[in-house]
Amino acid sequence: MRVLVVEDENKISDFIKAGLTEDGFMVTVAPTGALAVSESNSHSFDAYILDLMLPDADGIELCRQFRDDGITAPILILTAKGDLADKVKGFSAGADDYLTKPFEYEELLVRLRALIRKTQGYPRSTIVIADLTIEPNAKTVHRSGTQIDLSKKEYQLLEYLARHHDRLVTREMISKGVWECDTNTYTNIIDVFINYLRKKVDAASDTKLIHTIRGKGFLLSEVAPSPKA
């Protein structure tokens, strides 16, 4: 299980990371909102632990952004702000649980595991972009009602692009998010798989969804980017 801990206090993040690592979790720490967004765009996480008072971001707005970006993993807010109004804001922004500081690690662990158990049983939402339909639970893809047969890696790449719908996706992001590699080893392979997807997803349609932004990366959108993009 992979957990993203968004916390700017080193003592707290180190404490959480040490405990969760010992309990079998893979933990990534992001001390700022900007780094949290970058990590979230590059990797898939099974849960998020989110502080509200970050040096560069409002944790409530960050939580809302995660949800707006299509992230369905559970978000546990961990903060010193314990007023009822703060809790209401947190849950309204999309948080699944709210724990105030100071806290006991055992309680954090129990709550985190409970959230993951609950969400693992929930169906993941269907992704619809124009006439393209992706069913994450069944891992099936349809275009204009016709099923498209994809290999496992082709499907993973398409879903990754779809979850970043209308946003530029770099080769580095794909390397990390799909191939789980931090190097440029897969750059040429990514281009090959993009071509595979184009042939299967776009070839029979007048509306092209997969676009290359020269020198930058790729874009999945029903609207073609401008030549200057």
N, C-alpha and C positions, 0 to 999 in steps of 0.2 A: 504494500500500500504506500502510495506517495502522498505526502502532506506538504503544503506550502505554508510556512509560518511567516506572516507579515508582521514584523515586530522590530522597532528601532532600538530597544534597550538590549544591549549585548548580553547582560547577565540573565535576563529573562529568556531570550531566544536560545542561548547556550544551554540553559537549564531544560527547556522544553525539548530541544534537539537531542540532548544526551538521554533523556528519559524515553522519548519515542523511539530513538535508534535502538536502545537496549530492548525495547518491546517489539522490535521487528519492523518498524516503519522506515521508509526512506524519506528523509527530511531535507527540504530546501528552505533556506532562510532568505527573506527579502526585507532589508531594513528600511526601504522607502516604497512609496506607492508606485513610482516609475519602474523600479526593479520588479515589483510584484506583477505589474501588467506585462512586462517583458517576459518573465518566467511563465506566466499564465498563457501567453501567446505561443510560447515555444514548447511547452510540455503539458501533458494531461496529468491532473492531480485528482486523487480520490477524496480529498478534503482540504479545506482552508481554515487556518487559525488566523484571525484578523484583529489587530489592534486598531483602535479608532483614532488615536492621536499620533499621527505620523508627521515627520518633518516637512514633507512636501505634498501631503494629501489629506483630505478628510476621509476617514475610514468608512463612514456611511456612504459617501459618494462612490468610493472605490467598490464597496459591496454592490451597490446598484449598478455600477459599470460592469462588474463581473456577470451579473444576471442579464444585463442588456446585451452582453457579448455572447450569450447562449451557454454560459457555464452552469451546469446543473449539479455539480458536486456540492456536498454540504459545506456551509460556511458557519464556523463557530466564532463569534465575536468574543475577544478576551481583552478587557479594558478596565481601567480604574473608574470609568464613568458608570455609576450604578443607579442613577435616577430613573424613575419610571419613564419619563419622557425620552431619555436616551435609549432605553430598551425598546420602546414603541417604534422609534425611528429605525433602530437596527433591524427589527423584524419586518417592518414595512419596506425596508430596502432589499429584503430577500434573505436575511440571515436565518439560519435554522436553529441556532441556540445562542445563548448569551451568558457568559461567565465573567464575574467581576474579580478584579485583583484587590488584595492578595488572594491567591488560590492554592489549593492542594493539588499536587500533580495527579494523585489517584483519581480525583474527581474529574479533572480534565481528560484523563485517559478513558474513563468510563463513558463520559459524555461523547467523546470523539468516536469511540467504537460503536456506540448506540446509533449515532448519526449515520455512520457508514453502513451499518447493517440495514437500517431503514431504507436508505437511498439505493442500495444495491438491488433491492427488490422492486424498485419503481421503474416503470417503462421510460425509456428515453424518448424525448419528443421527436416526432417526424420532422424532417427538414424539407421545406418546399421552396424552391427557387425557380420562378417562372413555371415551365412545365416539367421540371426535374424534381423527382420525389425520392428522398433517401430515408429508409427505415433503419435506424441504428440498431434496434433490437434484433430484427431479422437479418440485418446487413444486406438488404436488397436495394436495388436502384431501378427506377423507372423513368423513362422520358416519353412524355405524351402517352402514358399508359402502357408503353412497351417495356418489358423488363430488359435490363442490360446486364449481361453476365460479366463480372469483374473478378480478377484474382484477388487474393487477400490483400496484397500490398496496393493494388490499384484502388480497391475500396477504401483502404485506410487513407490514401492520399486524397481521394475525392472527398471523403468526409472531412478531412482536415481543411481542405480548401473551402468547403461549404460552411464550416463553422467559423470561417473568417470571411464570410460573404461580403463582397463589396470592399474588401480591404486588401492592400498589397501584402503578399506573402513572399518572403525572400527564400532563396535556396537554403540559407542557414537555418531559418525557422523550420523548413521542411525536414532538413537533416536531423534537427533535434526532436521535432514533434512526431515524425513518422518513422524515421530510421533510428532515432534515439542515439544519435552520434553528434559530437561537438566539433567534428572536423569537416573539411570540404571533400572528403573521400567520395561522397555520393553525388557530387554535383552533376556528373555526366549521366549517372543512373536516373537522377530526378528528371532530367530532360527527356530521357527515353520513356519514363513512365508518364510524363505529361503528354507526350505524343500518343502513347497507348490510349490514354483517357480521351484525348481529342477524337481519335478514330472511333471510339465506342460511344462517347457521349454527344459529340457535336456533328459527326459526319453526316447523319441523316436529317439534320435540322437546319433550317434557314437562320435560326437565332443561335449564334455561337456564345457559349457561356464561359469557356476557358480562354483567357487572354494572357499573352506574354507582354510584360512591360520591359522593354529592352534595357539590359544592364541592371535591372532592379529585381525582377522576380515575376510572380504570376498573380492573376486576379480572377476570381470566379464571380461573374456578374452578368445579368441579362442586358446590361448597358455597356457597349463597347467603350473602352477608354479613349480619350482624345489622343491624337498622334503625338502631342507634346508631353503626355503623361510619363 
